[in-house]
Amino acid sequence: MCAVGVGGADAVDVMAGLPWELKAPKVIGVKLTGTLSKWTSPKDVICKVAGILTVKGGTGSIVEYFGDGVDAISATGMGTICNMGAEIGATTSMFPYNKRMRDYLVATGRTAAADLADAFAANLRADEGAEYDQIIEINLSTLEPQINGPFTPDLAHPLSEFASALKKNGWPSELGAGLIGSCTNSSYEDMQRAASVARQALAAGIKAKVPFTITPGSEQIRATIERDGLVEVFEKLGGTVLANACGPCIGQWKRTEVAKGELSWGGGYFFFPGSRLRSRKNRRRKNSLLSFQKKKLLQASPTPSSPPTTATSPPATTETLPRTPLSRAPSSSPPTPLPATSRSTRRSTRSSAPTARRFR
């Protein structure tokens, strides 16, 4: 199964009865082996791929992930990797259907869809001996956490090399702000991992030293993290939960704590082509791309050259789902989905939310 987005002009042509033509894409295979460990997350996979292929390396290509390591990544993690395939210019990205996807569908109340997928499972995986135009191999067991940027999402730095990159390029050595989430790509799993680090900081009597914002990926995510107390955790640490809409990712973010022209390092999450987490009116701000839990560490001790990974436990790795939060139960317990809500109910829920949930 392959899903390819089209531009507005293409859609208009089809509406007018004209054929839509697409040049046959190449196929880039990314072979994953091993398992993710400690601070490494699915975002580090796509950050690594971006560093290898560059922002143009996936243009005109489908990126297909395969190998034993696929089963080590959660369904929402696979979604994150595919979503961020836009950062390398990929036509689309895909993973083979597996048990992690089935579990996700069942847990979110879509058992019928899971059963249907099971019936066609052979068609939702690559053919045996499939050939690729290019193959990239990544060992998840040895993959380091990545920090990509500034300026471009393909400027990848393993965490162990980041301090030397700061010194070599004369970049700021302190974090100025942190952004968690985006309107399109922040799962409950991501929020849970960041909240896990935040709880450890609060237990140690630590508050964030720099501003940070949290953008839920959907109304379902927002309602769930509020229900399960994650919003309270973030706000206690000093964060501001924004509306689940476009915001800092596209530069819709007014930074009042940094003067115009002042060098500042921003820890962001998602790069949209052309925006690069731009800070309007201040081109001297350096923005980076990294995973949720690493930003939480840097916000508590905002020195990118020496993040306190040795003093902090890795975040909880319970596979959590948008409609099935498991923060108060072991991963083996059956989750309880949020009840379905109508649009009018969601609007009323939003209007009664705390005033902190707004754009700054």
Secondary structure as GFF3:
##gff-version 3
##sequence-region A 1 360
A	DSSP	alpha_helix	8	15	.	.	.	ID=ss1
A	DSSP	beta_strand	26	33	.	.	.	ID=ss2
A	DSSP	alpha_helix	42	53	.	.	.	ID=ss3
A	DSSP	beta_strand	61	66	.	.	.	ID=ss4
A	DSSP	three_ten_helix	68	72	.	.	.	ID=ss5
A	DSSP	alpha_helix	75	83	.	.	.	ID=ss6
A	DSSP	three_ten_helix	84	88	.	.	.	ID=ss7
A	DSSP	beta_strand	92	94	.	.	.	ID=ss8
A	DSSP	alpha_helix	99	107	.	.	.	ID=ss9
A	DSSP	alpha_helix	111	119	.	.	.	ID=ss10
A	DSSP	three_ten_helix	121	124	.	.	.	ID=ss11
A	DSSP	beta_strand	134	139	.	.	.	ID=ss12
A	DSSP	beta_strand	146	148	.	.	.	ID=ss13
A	DSSP	beta_strand	156	158	.	.	.	ID=ss14
A	DSSP	alpha_helix	159	169	.	.	.	ID=ss15
A	DSSP	beta_strand	175	181	.	.	.	ID=ss16
A	DSSP	alpha_helix	188	203	.	.	.	ID=ss17
A	DSSP	beta_strand	212	215	.	.	.	ID=ss18
A	DSSP	alpha_helix	219	227	.	.	.	ID=ss19
A	DSSP	alpha_helix	230	237	.	.	.	ID=ss20
A	DSSP	beta_strand	240	241	.	.	.	ID=ss21
A	DSSP	three_ten_helix	248	250	.	.	.	ID=ss22
A	DSSP	beta_strand	264	268	.	.	.	ID=ss23
A	DSSP	beta_strand	285	289	.	.	.	ID=ss24
A	DSSP	alpha_helix	292	300	.	.	.	ID=ss25
A	DSSP	alpha_helix	343	351	.	.	.	ID=ss26
###
